Amino acid sequence: MHNGGMFLRSTLRVKDGKEHRYWSIVENRRGSSRRVVQRQVLYLGEINDSQKATWCRCIEVFEEPQGEWHQVALFPEDRQAPDLAHEVVHVRLSELQVKRPRQWGACWLSGELWQQLQLDDFWKERLGVSREGTAWLDVLKTLVSYRLISPGSEWRLHREWYVHSAMADLLGRSGEAMELQSLYRCQDKLLAHKAALFSFLRERWQDLFHVEFEVLLYDLTSTYFECDPPASGKRRFGYSRDKRPDCVQVIIALVVTPDGLPLAYEMLAGNTSEKTTLQAFLDKIEKQYGQAKRIWVMDRGIPTEEQLKEMREATSPVAYLVGTPRGRLGKLEKQFLERPWGQVKESVEVKLLPREGELYILARSVGRRQKERAIRQRRLRRLWARLRELQGQELTRDELLLKLGAAKADAGRVYGLVEVQVV
């Protein structure tokens, strides 16, 4: 049965000498290569004569005259239904049609998470209804569900995702479209409540998960734009973590707990230096969440030596865990050699070295060593196979040097383990 590219498909399987028939609703789609592929839209399960009462699919039916719900069982019209406690409704599978299938489960789950966080209580006072009748709270719920289920652009949400989701049904907006400008304008309305939202979420996380906020992870990342440099704004050329120095970018600074719960974030100019961001975040967290004994975990490139000294000598000292530069480890090598190893886990040993108000920790992990060794061996095997391929090819000297350069770049430090002679 075909209907708008969809049809009902049955699959027959023989197991233990018995036939089992499985049904599903399938959609035909034409890919970029013009080939038609089939995508399963809905799995209906098994409807087979070898089953008993589990053959049936029970659904809730609402009878308007009585105003009551009751269960009925679905059964194929061409098969004899067994004796059941429920009323049996025979279904003509040959005439079954699927109209406007929508993603329901994920949207429903998103709404349940929203209720668990009690976000209605927070946003109802801050997001009302516009003079044009736009329900900003519904727009925000749609944006949040979209980011959780299938993140993408607002344009994609407006043109594609919303009509294939059950958000309109769940929000009681069946038949209404989601305007593109409303999606953009709603996000502008959220920025003023960012600090209050983080404080509210922190309380909810503490109530739900009993989490502590004594350890905070602070890091920076970047995202780039393939466009001409703007005359103003935060999009700037800077150190590109994405290996795209040709593109303008912005820096995103984020503070999260070890459980991945964010406490604060900031969008910074793309040419912001890592070393200039830490103090502002220390002040921000202390102002918003109060003074407490916290441990900040950071990459070595974020704090300067002066900042670390200020953190140690502050009226309320701030604890931190930061990677040690390799150059300094070389200077401490002799002192570490004199220290004994201590077992902290089954496969992890550490040495502790107090020095000048700081505690240096040297860790040795069997699992990490095995992982790095496996990575080197895998790269070395790939490099060795590539060199053997080049041996059997007739190439000019320049072509060979280019291919060796590509192999060297792919191998990384492993390339230093082999000696290559070009004759």
C-alpha positions in Angstrom: 0.0 0.0 0.0 1.6 3.2 -1.2 0.6 6.7 0.0 2.7 9.7 -0.6 5.9 7.7 -0.7 5.0 5.5 2.3 3.8 1.9 2.4 3.2 -1.0 4.8 5.9 -3.6 4.6 5.8 -7.1 6.1 8.9 -9.2 6.8 8.5 -13.0 7.2 11.1 -14.9 9.3 11.2 -18.5 10.3 12.4 -19.3 13.8 12.3 -22.7 15.4 10.2 -24.0 12.5 7.5 -21.4 13.0 6.7 -18.4 10.8 6.8 -14.9 12.3 5.5 -11.9 10.4 6.7 -8.4 11.3 5.1 -5.2 10.1 6.5 -1.7 9.7 5.6 1.5 7.9 8.4 2.5 5.4 9.0 5.6 3.5 10.8 5.9 0.1 13.4 8.6 -0.2 15.6 9.6 -3.1 19.2 10.4 -2.1 21.7 12.8 -3.6 22.9 9.9 -5.9 19.3 9.6 -7.2 19.0 6.2 -5.6 15.8 5.4 -3.8 16.4 4.3 -0.2 13.8 3.1 2.3 13.5 4.5 5.8 11.5 2.8 8.6 9.0 5.4 9.9 7.1 3.2 12.4 7.7 -0.4 13.6 4.4 -2.1 14.3 5.7 -5.3 15.6 4.6 -8.9 15.0 1.1 -9.9 13.9 1.2 -13.7 13.5 -1.1 -16.7 13.9 1.4 -18.4 16.2 0.9 -15.7 18.9 -1.9 -15.6 21.4 -3.1 -12.5 23.3 0.1 -10.7 22.6 -0.9 -10.4 19.0 -3.1 -7.5 19.8 -2.2 -3.8 20.0 -4.4 -2.2 22.6 -5.4 1.5 22.3 -7.5 3.8 24.4 -10.7 4.9 22.8 -12.8 7.8 24.0 -16.6 7.5 23.7 -18.1 11.0 23.5 -21.7 10.0 24.6 -20.6 8.3 27.8 -17.5 10.5 28.3 -15.4 7.5 29.2 -12.2 5.9 28.0 -11.9 2.2 27.4 -9.4 -0.2 25.8 -9.9 -2.0 22.5 -7.6 -4.5 20.7 -6.5 -4.1 17.1 -6.3 -7.2 15.0 -5.9 -7.8 11.2 -9.2 -8.3 9.4 -8.1 -11.4 7.5 -7.2 -13.3 10.8 -9.4 -14.8 13.4 -9.0 -13.0 16.7 -8.6 -15.0 19.9 -10.8 -14.7 22.9 -9.8 -11.5 24.7 -11.0 -9.4 27.6 -11.1 -6.3 25.4 -13.3 -5.5 22.5 -11.7 -6.5 19.2 -11.5 -4.0 16.3 -10.5 -5.5 12.9 -8.1 -3.4 10.9 -7.9 -3.5 7.1 -4.2 -3.3 6.7 -4.5 -2.9 2.9 -6.2 0.4 3.4 -4.0 1.7 6.2 -2.7 5.2 5.6 -0.2 7.3 7.4 -0.9 11.1 7.3 1.6 13.7 8.6 3.8 11.4 10.8 5.5 13.4 13.6 8.2 12.8 16.1 6.4 12.5 19.4 8.5 10.7 22.0 11.5 12.9 22.0 9.3 16.1 22.1 7.3 14.6 25.0 10.5 13.8 26.9 11.8 17.3 26.4 8.6 18.6 27.9 9.0 16.3 30.9 12.5 17.5 31.5 11.3 21.1 31.3 8.7 20.3 34.0 11.2 18.5 36.2 13.4 21.7 36.2 10.3 23.8 36.9 11.2 26.2 34.2 7.6 27.4 33.8 7.8 28.9 37.3 10.9 30.9 36.2 9.9 32.0 32.8 6.1 32.8 33.2 6.9 36.0 35.1 9.5 37.0 32.5 8.0 35.9 29.2 4.4 36.9 28.5 2.4 37.3 25.3 3.1 40.1 22.8 0.6 42.5 21.5 0.5 40.5 18.3 -0.4 37.4 20.2 3.0 35.7 20.2 3.3 33.3 23.2 7.0 33.7 24.0 7.0 30.8 26.4 5.8 28.4 23.7 8.5 29.7 21.3 11.2 29.2 24.0 10.0 25.6 24.7 10.2 24.9 21.0 13.7 26.3 20.7 14.9 24.3 23.8 13.4 21.1 22.5 15.0 21.7 19.1 18.4 22.2 20.6 18.1 19.1 22.7 16.7 16.8 19.9 18.1 17.9 16.6 20.2 21.1 16.9 20.5 23.3 13.9 19.6 26.7 12.6 16.4 28.6 13.3 15.7 28.6 9.6 15.7 24.8 9.6 13.5 24.7 12.6 11.0 27.1 10.9 11.0 25.3 7.5 11.5 21.7 8.3 11.8 20.4 11.9 8.7 22.1 13.5 6.2 20.6 11.0 7.7 17.1 11.5 7.6 17.3 15.2 4.8 17.0 17.7 5.6 20.4 19.4 2.5 22.0 18.0 0.3 19.2 19.4 2.0 19.2 22.8 1.7 23.0 23.1 -1.9 23.1 22.0 -1.0 25.0 18.9 -2.1 22.5 16.3 -2.3 24.0 12.8 -0.2 27.1 13.8 3.1 27.8 12.2 6.2 29.0 14.1 7.3 32.3 12.6 11.0 32.7 11.8 11.3 36.2 13.2 9.7 35.0 16.5 12.5 32.5 16.9 15.1 35.2 16.6 13.4 37.8 18.7 12.8 35.3 21.5 16.5 34.7 22.0 17.0 38.4 22.3 14.6 38.5 25.2 16.5 35.8 27.1 19.8 37.6 27.5 18.6 40.0 30.2 17.7 37.0 32.4 21.0 35.0 32.0 22.4 35.5 35.5 19.0 34.8 37.1 18.5 31.7 35.1 21.9 30.2 36.1 21.1 30.9 39.8 17.7 29.2 39.4 19.2 26.2 37.6 21.9 25.8 40.2 19.2 25.5 42.9 17.2 23.0 40.9 20.3 20.8 40.1 21.2 20.9 43.8 17.7 19.8 44.8 17.4 17.1 42.1 20.9 15.6 42.1 22.4 16.8 45.4 25.4 18.1 43.5 28.2 20.1 45.0 29.9 23.0 43.4 33.3 22.7 45.1 35.1 21.8 41.9 34.7 23.9 38.8 36.1 23.3 35.3 37.1 26.4 33.3 37.9 26.3 29.7 37.7 28.3 26.5 36.8 27.3 22.9 36.2 29.2 19.7 33.8 29.1 16.7 34.6 30.7 13.4 32.6 32.5 10.7 33.3 32.2 7.0 32.6 35.8 6.2 34.3 39.1 5.6 35.6 40.8 8.8 32.9 43.1 10.3 33.5 46.7 11.0 32.5 46.2 14.7 31.4 43.5 17.1 33.1 40.5 18.6 34.1 38.7 15.4 37.8 39.1 15.1 40.9 37.3 13.9 42.8 35.5 16.6 44.4 32.2 17.6 42.2 29.6 16.0 41.7 26.3 17.8 39.8 25.1 14.7 42.9 25.6 12.5 41.1 28.3 10.5 43.3 31.4 11.0 41.8 32.8 7.7 38.3 33.2 9.4 37.1 35.6 12.0 35.9 34.0 15.3 34.5 34.5 18.7 35.8 33.0 22.0 33.4 31.1 24.3 34.4 30.9 28.0 32.5 28.3 30.0 32.5 27.2 33.7 31.0 23.8 34.4 30.9 21.2 37.2 32.5 17.8 36.8 29.0 16.5 36.1 28.8 18.8 33.1 26.3 21.3 34.6 27.2 24.9 33.4 27.4 27.7 35.9 28.4 30.6 33.7 29.5 31.5 30.2 30.6 34.5 28.3 31.0 35.3 24.6 34.3 37.2 24.1 35.9 38.9 21.1 37.8 36.6 18.8 41.2 38.2 19.6 40.9 37.8 23.4 43.9 36.4 25.1 43.3 33.4 27.3 45.3 34.9 30.1 43.0 38.0 30.4 39.8 36.1 31.1 40.3 34.3 34.4 40.0 37.1 36.9 36.7 38.3 35.5 35.2 34.8 35.9 36.6 34.4 39.4 34.8 37.7 40.3 31.6 36.7 38.4 31.3 33.3 40.2 32.0 34.8 43.6 29.5 37.6 43.1 26.7 35.3 41.8 27.2 32.3 44.0 29.0 33.7 47.0 32.4 32.9 48.5 33.2 29.3 49.0 36.1 26.9 49.0 36.3 25.9 45.4 38.9 24.2 43.3 39.4 25.6 39.8 40.6 23.2 37.2 42.2 24.8 34.1 44.5 24.4 31.2 48.0 25.6 31.8 47.7 28.4 29.2 44.8 30.2 31.0 46.3 31.6 34.2 49.5 33.7 34.4 52.1 33.2 37.2 50.9 36.5 38.7 47.3 35.4 38.7 48.2 32.1 40.4 50.2 34.0 43.0 47.2 36.4 43.7 44.9 33.3 44.0 47.3 31.8 46.7 47.8 35.1 48.6 44.2 36.3 48.5 42.3 37.0 51.8 40.2 33.9 50.9 42.7 31.7 49.0 41.4 30.2 45.8 42.5 26.6 45.2 43.4 25.5 41.7 44.6 22.5 39.7 46.7 23.5 36.7 49.0 21.6 34.3 52.7 22.2 34.9 54.9 23.4 32.0 57.3 20.8 30.7 60.3 23.1 31.3 59.5 23.4 35.0 59.1 19.6 35.3 62.6 19.2 34.0 63.9 21.4 36.9 62.0 19.4 39.4 63.1 16.0 38.0 65.8 15.4 40.7 63.4 16.1 43.6 60.7 13.8 42.1 63.2 11.0 41.7 63.8 11.1 45.5 60.1 10.7 46.2 58.3 7.4 46.6 55.3 6.4 44.4 52.0 6.2 46.2 49.0 4.1 45.0 45.8 6.1 44.5 43.9 3.6 42.2 44.4 0.1 40.9 46.4 1.4 37.9 47.4 4.9 39.0 50.4 6.0 41.1 51.4 9.5 42.1 54.4 11.4 43.6 53.7 14.5 45.7 56.2 17.4 45.9 55.4 20.5 48.1 57.2 23.5 46.9 56.8 27.3 47.4 53.2 27.1 48.5 52.1 24.7 45.7 51.8 21.0 45.6 53.2 19.3 42.4 51.7 16.0 41.5 53.4 13.6 39.1 51.0 10.8 38.0 51.7 7.5 36.3 48.8 5.6 34.7 49.1 2.1 33.4 46.0 2.5 31.3 47.1 5.8 29.8 50.5 4.4 29.0 48.9 1.4 27.2 46.5 3.7 25.3 49.3 6.0 24.1 51.4 3.0 23.1 48.5 1.6 21.1 48.0 4.9 19.4 51.7 5.0 18.4 51.7 1.5 17.2 48.6 2.1 15.1 50.2 5.2 13.5 53.4 3.4 12.9 51.7 0.5 11.1 49.8 3.0 8.9 53.1 4.8 8.2 54.9 1.6 7.4 52.1 0.5 5.0 52.2 3.9 3.3 56.0 3.7 2.8 55.7 0.3 1.3 53.1 1.6 -1.2 55.4 4.4 -2.2 58.2 1.8 -2.8 56.2 0.1 -5.5 55.2 3.3 -7.3 57.1 5.0 -10.2 57.3 8.6 -9.1 59.5 11.6 -9.9 61.6 12.9 -7.0 59.3 15.9 -6.5 56.2 13.7 -6.4 57.8 11.3 -4.0 58.9 14.2 -1.7 55.3 15.5 -1.7 53.9 12.1 -0.7 56.5 11.7 2.0 55.5 15.0 3.4 51.9 14.0 3.5 52.8 10.7 5.2 55.0 12.6 7.7 52.2 15.0 8.6 49.8 12.1 9.1 52.2 10.2 11.3 53.2 13.1 13.6 56.0 12.3 16.1 55.9 8.6 15.0 57.7 9.6 11.8 60.9 10.1 13.9 61.0 6.4 14.6 61.8 5.5 11.0 64.7 6.4 8.8 63.8 7.2 5.2 66.4 7.3 2.4 65.5 8.7 -1.0 67.9 7.5 -3.7 
